[in-house]
Amino acid sequence: MAKKTETYEGCDIEIEDDKKLRINDKEIEIEYEEENDKWLTRYLPYNTYDSLDELAKAIISNTSEFEAK
């Protein structure tokens, strides 16, 4: 199991096996669009991202749930 952890804007990001995403220990529902090679989530509808890392940072930066305290 490959696991990547990082802190961004005061939030802990954990990516496991390039398939699972957690922010501050909360599992984030994600989808992978194979035809476009992009990631998406209900947290940021109508947006797609090239990597889970990019997706996680966008969620943190653009949703009130993960605002820095």
C-alpha positions as CSV (number, residue, x, y, z in Angstrom):
1,M,0.0,0.0,0.0
2,A,1.4,3.3,-1.0
3,K,0.3,6.2,1.2
4,K,1.1,9.9,0.7
5,T,0.5,12.4,3.5
6,E,0.8,16.1,3.3
7,T,-0.4,19.2,5.2
8,Y,-2.0,22.0,3.2
9,E,-3.5,25.2,4.6
10,G,-3.6,23.5,8.0
11,C,-5.4,20.4,6.8
12,D,-4.0,16.9,6.7
13,I,-4.3,15.2,3.3
14,E,-3.9,11.4,3.0
15,I,-3.9,9.6,-0.4
16,E,-3.8,5.8,-0.3
17,D,-2.9,3.8,-3.4
18,D,-4.1,6.6,-5.7
19,K,-7.6,5.4,-5.0
20,K,-8.7,6.8,-1.6
21,L,-8.6,10.4,-0.3
22,R,-9.0,11.6,3.3
23,I,-8.9,15.2,4.5
24,N,-8.5,15.6,8.3
25,D,-9.4,11.9,8.7
26,K,-12.7,12.3,6.7
27,E,-13.0,10.0,3.8
28,I,-13.9,12.0,0.6
29,E,-16.1,10.4,-2.0
30,I,-14.2,10.6,-5.3
31,E,-14.8,9.4,-8.9
32,Y,-12.3,8.7,-11.6
33,E,-13.3,9.4,-15.2
34,E,-11.3,6.9,-17.2
35,E,-12.1,8.4,-20.6
36,N,-10.7,11.8,-19.6
37,D,-8.1,10.6,-17.0
38,K,-9.6,13.0,-14.5
39,W,-10.8,13.0,-10.8
40,L,-14.0,14.6,-9.5
41,T,-16.0,14.9,-6.3
42,R,-19.4,16.1,-5.2
43,Y,-17.6,18.8,-3.1
44,L,-16.7,20.6,-6.3
45,P,-19.3,19.7,-9.0
46,Y,-18.5,20.4,-12.6
47,N,-14.8,20.5,-12.0
48,T,-12.2,17.8,-12.8
49,Y,-8.6,17.4,-11.7
50,D,-5.6,15.7,-13.0
51,S,-4.6,14.2,-9.7
52,L,-6.0,13.4,-6.2
53,D,-3.4,15.8,-4.8
54,E,-4.8,18.7,-6.9
55,L,-8.3,17.7,-6.1
56,A,-7.6,17.6,-2.3
57,K,-6.0,21.1,-2.4
58,A,-9.0,22.5,-4.4
59,I,-11.5,21.0,-1.8
60,I,-9.5,22.6,1.1
61,S,-9.2,26.0,-0.7
62,N,-12.8,26.2,-1.9
63,T,-15.1,24.6,0.7
64,S,-16.1,26.0,4.0
65,E,-15.9,22.6,5.7
66,F,-12.1,22.5,5.6
67,E,-11.4,26.2,6.2
68,A,-8.3,26.9,8.3
69,K,-9.2,27.6,11.9
